[in-house]
Every structure is written in C-alpha cells, then in structure tokens.
Amino acid sequence: MILNEYPSSDILEEFNCSFFVIEHSQAVMLKANQLAMDFELEVDLDLVKKGAILHDVGRSKTNGIKHAIVGAKILKNEGFPPEVIKIVERHIGAGITKEEALILGLPPKDYVPITLEEKLVAHADNLIHGTKEVDLDFVIKKWKKNLGEHHPSIPNLMKLHYEVTGKIQYPI
C-alpha cells in the first residue's frame, strides 16, 4: 500500500486508527500546508501532506511516546518512502536527541527533524491540540507545566518555530 497523489485520510482507517487520530492528522496536514504557504517555504508539499496525514499512524498500536517509532516501523514494513518514514519518526515535539531518547527508553538515536518538511510537520503537530489550532504561547505553557519550567525542549521549540516561520518568539 503506497500513498500516491493526494494523501487521503482513508489510509488511516486501513491502519485501524481511531476517529480522533484521523481528525487530528487532517488538522495537522492543513496547518502544515498553511505554514508552508503563509511563509512561502520552498518544500515538497506533497511530501509534507503525506507525512502530516501519517505522522500519528503509530497511535493505531500505542499512544505513548513510542508511537513515532512504531509508526515508522509500520510504514517501513508497508514499503513507504524513507522521506515519509523519517517525518513520522522525527515528529515528536521539537525533536528528541539521542541522549533524551535513552532517558525515555527509545532506541538510542537522534529523532530531531532535519529537513524543512520534517520540521513543518513536527511544528504543525505542536500547533494543533486535538483538532484545534493553538498558538506558540499555549504550547510553551503546556510544555512548561508538563516538562518543567526550564526543560531543554522549550528553547528547541522556539528555535523550531523560528526555522519554520522566521518569527522570533520570546519566552513567556
């Protein structure tokens, strides 16, 4: 099963994803597309859409932090292109370093988005809470509450925001 042209969310039903995951993934795809258009980013929009629709496919098996690794494995087993698989594997937060991966019990490697397409999907996912669009201040407040006031992911989030939008966001 290879996703060709427009990435229909029907594919998520084939992977037995919940209605919530399907709705969330559609919202992330729209947000990623909007970010690319608003900031005139030179990206492969087809790849961004595919990655955004599929970013949470691993939630068909687990809702924990390992869903990105599980999703990447599912797509690899189905013969999806490596570019899509990397988007899925690297979409968590602002990325997870090898050191953080070890602490979190993930296989020891970097899960930091590298390409602009990877960064767009990761950040669009950050800016969608369920199916609702939120701003960066909301995300920062949520991360500070859940991870701690000075967690290293927070400056990484702001850096990712700048890389995607060109806008500097100061800590709140």
N, C-alpha and C positions, 0 to 999 in steps of 0.2 A: 504494500500500500504506500504509494508515493504521492505526496501532495503536489499537484502541478500548479495550475494558474492561481485563481483567487482562492485563498485559504478559507474554505467553508468550515464553520464550527461543527458541522455534521461529523467530521473526523473524530472529534472528542467523544461523541456518542459511541462511535465504534470502539473506542478505548475504554468505554464504561465510565466516563467522567460524570460527576454529578451536574445537575442543572446549575448549581451555584458556580462551579468551576467554569462551565461553558459561558455563563453570563459574564463572569469576571474576565475571562480571556477575551471575549468580544470587546469589553470596555477597555482592556489594556491595548488591544490592537488599534482601536480608534484613537486612543491617547498617543500611542507611539507614532501613528500616522500624522496626527495633529502636530506633535512636536517637530517631526521632520519637515512638515510644510511651513509651520509658523517661523521656524528658524532657518529655513532654506538649506537644510543639511543635504549634502551630497551622499546619499546612501542608496542601497539596493532596497527599494520599498517593498518589492515582492518578498525578499528575504525577511525584512522587518515584520511584515504581516504574518508570514509563516511562523516565525519564531514567537511572535506575540500570541497567536492562537494556540500554539503548542507549549508555551512556557510552563504551564502547570499540569501537563499530561501525567506526570508522576503522582499527582494527587489522586489518580484513579487507584493507587495502591497504598499511599501513605500521605498524611497531612503534616508530617514532621519536616524538619529542615532537610532531611534526606530526599525529599520529593524531587529536587532538581537532579540528583544523581540517578534516582530511579527513572525519572522521565527521560534522561539522556540515554539510559540503557534500553528502555523501551523503543525509542526511536532508532537507535543503532541496530537493534535486532530486526526492526522493520525496514531497514535499508535507507533511512533518511540521509540526506547530505550532511557531511560533517559541520557545515556552517550553521545549519539549523540545530544540530545536536549541541554545539557549543553555546548557542544562545540559551537553550534550555538549561544546560549545566551551569552557566555563569550568571543567571538572572537574580540570584538571591541578594536582596538589599543593594548595597553598593559594591558587592563582591566580597569574597571570603579568601583571605590569604592562606597559604599553606599552614602557617602557624595556627591560625584560627581554626582551620579545618581539623587539625589534630585535636585541639581542645574540644571541638564539637562532635568528635567521633566520626568524622568524614574521612574518606580515603585521603592520604596526605598529598595534596597538590593544590595549586592556585586555582580558585574559582572566581577570579576577578575578570569582569568584562574587558575585552581588549579592543575589538572593532567598534566602530560607531554604531553599527546595527545591534551589537550585543549591549552596548551602553544605553541605546534608545529603549530597548525592551525592558531592561532592568529598571531604568528610571521611570518609564511609563507604569510599570508594575508598582513602584513605590508611590506613585501619584494617584493610584486607584485603590480605594478602600472598599472592598466588596465590589460593588458596581458604581460607586460614587467617586467622582473626581475630587481630590483634595489638594491643598497647596503644600508647598515645602514646609511651611511653619507647622502644619498639622503633623507631618511625617517626623520632623525633628522632635516635637513634643512627645509623640508616641514612642520614638526610639529612646529618648532620654528617660521616659517613665519605665520602659521595659528593659533597657540595657544599662542604664546608669547615666548620670549627668555628663561624664567625661569619657564615654566609650569611644574608642578609635573609629568606629563605624560612622559616627556623626560627621567628623570632618571629611571622611571619604564620601559620604552622601552629598555634602555641599560641593565637593570637587566634581562629582559626577553631574550634579545639577549644572554647574558652570560649563562642563565639557559639552553638555547637550544643548543648553540654552544660551550660553555666553553671558548669563546674568550672574553676578556675584550675590550671594545670599549671606548675610551676616548672622552669626548665632543669635538665638533669642534667649 
